[in-house]
Amino acid sequence: FQYHDTYFVVAHFHYVLVPGAVFSILAAVYYWMPKWTGVMYNETLGKIHFWLSAIFINVTFFPQHFLGLAGMQRRVPDYNVMFSDFNVMSSIGAFVFFIAQFLFIGNMLYCMFADRSKHKVPNRVWEGAHGLEWSVASPAPYHTFEDPPVISDDELTAVHDQEDALTHKKLHVGEH
């Protein structure tokens, strides 16, 4: 009952919904960008973007739990000075999280405007990608299937790949 209408509610609500929605969207874009553009993104930038986002989303919302536990109400225009340290920490986390998204945008712009002849990806960019969308060129051409596609039994029943999708090296059973 003491947490009702405090920042604890704000923190919990946003801690669950924002990372759940944002990280799902980012993961989907990272997964599909090579297929959409025909160019693989810079993996190092992707990793830096992930870790900055993961750390600073926590720096943004975790301190808000303590603010709520200390009694900071929500929907109040002016707060007591005793709440300033955690509010500053939360604000810094939000700003760095925001700035980290420019790495994501830059990485995606690179994919969209890079020379495809130099950075071409194979049809199947990811191991385990066995759907029809991975059987056509990257990026997928217009009128992808003029005739109905033929899918072999091997493709339908494949559980593990026989080779690495990017390097085309043979994989041993159980190796990933």
C-alpha positions in Angstrom: 0.0 0.0 0.0 2.8 2.4 0.7 4.1 2.2 -2.9 0.8 3.3 -4.3 1.2 6.5 -6.5 5.0 6.6 -5.9 7.9 6.3 -8.3 8.1 2.6 -7.5 5.1 2.1 -9.7 6.6 4.2 -12.4 9.9 2.3 -12.2 8.3 -1.1 -12.3 6.0 -0.3 -15.2 8.7 1.3 -17.3 11.3 -1.3 -16.3 9.2 -4.0 -17.7 7.6 -2.4 -20.8 10.4 -0.2 -22.2 13.2 -2.8 -22.4 10.7 -5.5 -23.4 9.4 -3.5 -26.4 12.6 -1.7 -27.3 15.0 -4.7 -27.2 12.5 -6.8 -29.1 12.3 -4.2 -31.9 16.1 -3.8 -32.0 16.6 -7.6 -32.1 14.2 -7.9 -35.0 15.9 -5.1 -37.0 19.4 -6.6 -36.4 18.1 -10.0 -37.5 16.4 -8.8 -40.7 18.7 -5.9 -41.7 21.1 -8.2 -43.7 18.2 -9.6 -45.6 16.6 -6.2 -46.2 19.7 -4.5 -47.4 22.1 -7.3 -48.6 24.8 -5.9 -46.3 25.9 -7.3 -42.9 26.0 -4.7 -40.2 29.1 -3.9 -38.2 29.0 -6.5 -35.4 31.4 -4.6 -33.1 29.1 -1.5 -33.3 26.2 -3.8 -32.7 27.8 -5.2 -29.6 28.7 -1.8 -28.2 25.2 -0.6 -28.9 23.7 -3.6 -27.1 25.9 -3.2 -24.0 25.5 0.5 -23.7 21.7 0.1 -24.1 21.5 -2.8 -21.6 23.6 -1.0 -19.0 22.0 2.4 -19.2 18.4 1.2 -19.4 19.1 -0.2 -16.0 20.8 3.0 -14.8 17.7 4.8 -15.9 15.0 2.7 -14.3 16.6 0.9 -11.3 17.2 4.1 -9.2 13.5 5.0 -9.6 12.6 2.0 -7.4 14.6 3.5 -4.6 12.9 6.9 -5.2 9.6 5.2 -4.8 10.6 3.3 -1.7 11.8 6.6 -0.2 8.3 8.0 -0.8 8.8 10.2 -3.9 5.3 10.6 -5.4 4.7 10.7 -9.1 2.8 13.5 -10.9 4.3 16.2 -8.7 6.0 19.2 -10.5 8.6 19.9 -7.8 10.4 17.3 -5.7 12.2 17.4 -2.4 16.0 17.9 -2.6 16.6 14.5 -1.0 15.5 12.8 -4.2 17.9 14.7 -6.5 20.8 12.2 -6.5 18.7 9.2 -7.8 16.9 11.6 -10.2 20.3 12.8 -11.6 21.5 9.2 -11.9 18.2 8.2 -13.7 18.5 11.2 -16.0 22.1 10.4 -16.9 21.1 6.8 -17.7 18.3 8.1 -20.0 20.6 10.5 -21.9 23.3 7.8 -22.4 20.7 5.3 -23.5 19.4 7.9 -26.0 22.9 8.6 -27.3 23.6 4.9 -27.7 20.8 4.7 -30.2 22.8 6.8 -32.6 25.2 3.8 -32.9 22.2 1.8 -33.9 21.1 4.4 -36.4 24.6 4.7 -37.8 25.0 1.0 -38.2 21.7 0.7 -40.0 22.5 3.7 -42.3 25.8 1.9 -43.1 23.8 -1.2 -44.2 21.5 0.9 -46.3 24.1 2.9 -48.2 27.2 0.6 -48.2 28.5 -0.7 -51.6 26.7 -4.0 -51.9 29.3 -5.3 -54.4 31.9 -5.2 -51.7 29.8 -6.3 -48.7 27.4 -8.8 -50.2 25.9 -11.4 -47.8 24.8 -14.9 -48.8 21.1 -15.8 -49.1 21.1 -17.5 -45.8 22.8 -15.1 -43.4 22.0 -17.0 -40.2 22.6 -20.6 -39.3 19.3 -22.4 -38.9 17.5 -20.0 -41.2 15.5 -22.5 -43.4 12.4 -20.6 -44.5 11.5 -19.5 -48.0 12.7 -16.0 -47.4 16.3 -17.3 -46.9 16.3 -19.2 -50.2 16.3 -16.0 -52.3 19.0 -13.3 -52.8 19.6 -10.6 -50.2 18.0 -8.1 -50.6 15.0 -10.0 -51.9 14.2 -9.0 -55.5 10.8 -7.8 -56.6 8.5 -10.6 -57.7 10.5 -13.0 -55.6 8.7 -16.2 -56.7 7.4 -16.1 -60.3 6.8 -19.8 -60.0 5.9 -21.7 -56.8 9.1 -22.6 -55.0 10.2 -26.2 -54.6 11.4 -27.2 -51.1 13.3 -30.4 -50.6 12.7 -32.8 -47.8 16.2 -32.1 -46.5 15.3 -28.5 -46.2 12.0 -29.2 -44.4 13.5 -31.6 -41.9 16.8 -29.8 -41.3 17.5 -29.3 -37.6 21.2 -28.4 -37.7 23.1 -26.8 -40.5 25.9 -28.7 -42.2 28.0 -25.5 -42.8 28.4 -22.0 -41.3 26.1 -19.6 -43.1 28.7 -16.8 -43.5 32.1 -18.7 -43.8 30.7 -21.9 -45.5 33.0 -24.0 -43.3 31.7 -27.5 -42.4 30.2 -27.9 -39.0 30.5 -31.0 -36.9 27.4 -32.5 -35.4 26.5 -30.5 -32.2 28.9 -27.6 -33.0 27.6 -24.1 -33.1 
